[in-house]
Amino acid sequence: MPTAQLDEITFENPFVEELRGEASGTSGSRQVPGYCYSRVAPTPVREPRLLAWSEELAEYLGLEKPVERGAAVAILAGNILTTSMKPFAARYGGHQFGNWAGQLGDGRAISLGQVPAADGSRWEIQLKGAGPTPYSRRADGRAVLRSSLREFLCSEAMHYLGVPTTRALSLVSTGDEVVRDMFYNGNAAPEPGAIVARVAPTFIRFGNFQLLAAHDEVDNLRALADYTIRHHYPELGAPAEQVYVRWFEEIARRTAVMVAHWMTVGFVHGVMNTDNMSVLGLTIDYGPYGWLEPYDPEWTPNTTDFGSRRYAFGQQPRVALWNLMALAQALVPLVADAQALRPALTVYADTLAASQHELLLAKLGLTPHNPAPTAPSPKRCRPRWPGRR
């Protein structure tokens, strides 16, 4: 596949063009009822410089590695928009630590649009740390270098471990400082800022549907479900009531496979809020994540979760099921019989058990004594990234 610089690529914008969005373009924090997204541009930074680049991912997307400073890096930092881009921040809500949090949304992530890959598929490029949006609340929309570097390294490491995940294309320093309380002890201090360009087929979350259902925006809820099925689950057929049921079942299956991978590599997400759950079954939003050292089901990397340990390693399968139940509640307006969504939860449990068993056997170099011919393969629910072993 021929390669080109990022500033030479034509972006596509189906999310913006097919769904209802707020087009004011202003970034002030506010409630945004009635929309799936807000159009907003990244806030320029002082001195962008390329720090890291994913060669294999870039090759798959047909992108050349940019020079350390230049037009392509300016795009990755949010300083330049090309004419084909229609940047936006998505609106969503969610349950945080089991409590309904209302409107959340992309508070520091801005999507530039989609680019075509070598196999004809489309991948969304999103800048994390690109500045304030209507969903930033009291935050500044920025990210620090230490957390951005962790996301770049971890998402790429997870990919090569075989775990379903979003990817990272680039890490760019901004030349600006961001004030953060690193140890949460009241001693905030300036740190170097950075922006990660992360990539996935879509960043739609459970919380996108939850917020629309909570506000009784059934037309937007149906439109978003139909969009997701058309673009990301086309094998299920044209959107209809029975297709919604099969779609939820497939989300449950993919979520189970993702969690099975987490449990077999000792990964702890740390913040399994419903707004951090991908409808594609991808690991998303690398915040206070970690890996087990000694085996400890109660371990969590999230200091704010030390009291309840809701998101501890051993709780992840249960939390994912809880989150799926919350998504099912949001999808109830799309089906005549809410009970039709219930079997998907059994699919989740069965798939989790079968996938985790298969992965553990492979980890130990063993073969199943009585292989189940219909057991789902964990490999089938990953995006078709290149170079996958």
C-alpha positions, 0 to 999 in steps of 0.5 A: 500500500502506498504511504503518505504523510498525515497531512496528505490523507483524506479523512472521512467523517461518518459519525459527524455526517450521520448522527445529530450533533451540536455544531456551535464549535465552542468549547465551554463546559456545559450540558449538551442535551439532544445530541450525540457529539459536539463539533470542537477543534483542538486547542493549539500547543506551543512547541509540538515534537514527535516523541514516539511512533508506532511503525507497524500501525502506521504502515497498516494505515498507509502513513509515513513517519513524520519528521520530528517537527512539521505539518504532520506532527502539528496535526498530531498535536492539534495545531493544524486541521486539514480541510477534510477533518470534522473534529468532534467530542462525543457525548456520553454518560455512565456509572462511575464506581457503581453510581450514575454520573450523568453527562460525562463525554470526551473531556480531553479527547477530540476525534479528527475523523477516520482514515482508510487502512490497507485492507479497506477498513476505516479507523478513527484517529483521536487526540487525547489531551487536545484541550477543553471540550463542552464535556471537560467540566472543570478540567483543562482538557490536557494530559501530562507526559507520564500518563500519555507515555504509559498509555502509548506503551501499554496499548501497544504492549497489550496489542502484542500480547494478543489482548483486544485493545485500542492502539496508539499511533503517536506520542507528541510533547506539547512544549507546554506545562500542565499542573497536576497533583501527581500523588493526590496529596494536595501538592499540585505542580507543573509537568510536561504536557503531551498528546497521544493519537490513539486509533480504533474502529470507533470509540463508542462506549456503553455510556453513549447509549446510557446517556441517551436512554437516561434523557429519553432521547429514543430517536438519538438512541436508535440512530446511534444503535443503527449507526453502530450496527451498520458500520461496525456489525454489518454481518448482523444485517439491517438494523431491526428489533431482532438485530438489536438483540443479536447485536447486544449478544455479540457485545456481550461475547466480545466483552467476555473475550476481552476480560478473559484476556485480561485475567490470563495476563494479569492485567487490571484496568483499574477504572471499569466505569461504564463510560470506559467500556467499548462496544467493540470489546476493546480495552479502552482508557488506560488510566491507573492500570497495572499488572499483577506481580504476586497473585492477589485478586484484591489488588487494584492500581487505583488509589481512589478504589482502595476502600471498596476495591470494586475494580480489583483484579478478581472483580473484573469479570463481575463488573463487566457483567454488571456493566453489560446489565447497565447497557441492556437497560439502556437498550430496552427502548429499542425492543418490545420485550426487555427479556429478549436481552437477558440470554446475552448475559448467559452468553457472556458467562459461557464465553468468559469461561470457555475463553479463559480456559482456552487461553490458560491451556495455551499459556501452559502449552496444554490441549483440552481433554474434551475440546468443545467444538462450539467453544468461541475462539478468543481470536475471532473478536479482535480487530484485524490488526496486521502482524497479529500472531 
